[in-house]
Amino acid sequence: MSKEKKPKEPLPPLRQWAHVVALGWLIPGGGHFLLGRRGRGALLAGCVVLMFVLGLLMRGTMFQPQTGDLLTTIIYVGGFIADLCAGILYLLTVWLGYNQPDVAGHAYDYGTKFLVGAGLLNVLAMVDAYDIATGKKD
């Protein structure tokens, strides 16, 4: 019993979705606002901003890319990329000099996870905006 492979769908033209995804990265929910999905955009923006602000209030640490053994590289580079995915929130925080040292404690650790979670939630928002812009989702 052989399975026939479906041919891959070609990638939609870059001009159809690139500006939506770029705005969605820079401003959480911005891609949805650009597509006219104001309710969804406001909900996503509120969630990402709230998670990020709560992470800052808990004095979470921003990851810096660091290499070493494989696990250290994955954790620190992955954490940095996730923080960076929060877009303007991350950029403003770094430009304004936020630099919380990595300290032991539950609240600090949860704050770090909230900062990373905000960036990852923004990635999901960008994927959703891409799907809407390319017509894969209503």
Phi, psi and omega in degrees: 000105181260139179265132176275134179277134175286139176294143180290140176285139178292152178293131178300157181303141183302321182293345180282330188229342187299316181292327179292314181292319179298316178292324177296328176286311186295313181239110180307127183084353183296323178297322179291321176298319179297327180274000179086012178263070188295319180296312179295320179297318180294319179297314180294317179299315180299317180294315181295314180296316180298314179298318182294314180295318177298322176298320177292319180294331176274006179059044177293157181266138171275131179288143172245138181299132184215138178246167182167232175287173186300316182295317178299316180297315181297314183294310186284319178289319177297318177296321178297315180296318178296318176299316181297331180292350176285356173069231186298331178298314178294314183299315178296319181298316180290316180296329179275001171092016178295123181210079180276123177293154179286112181238158179281145177144150183293314184297318179297318181294316177297322178300318177298318179293325177294320178297316178294317180299324178297317178295319180292324175295324177293327175298316178298322177295321178294320178296319178297317178296321177299313180299320179290317182295327181270358178084010179280346183214144178273000000 
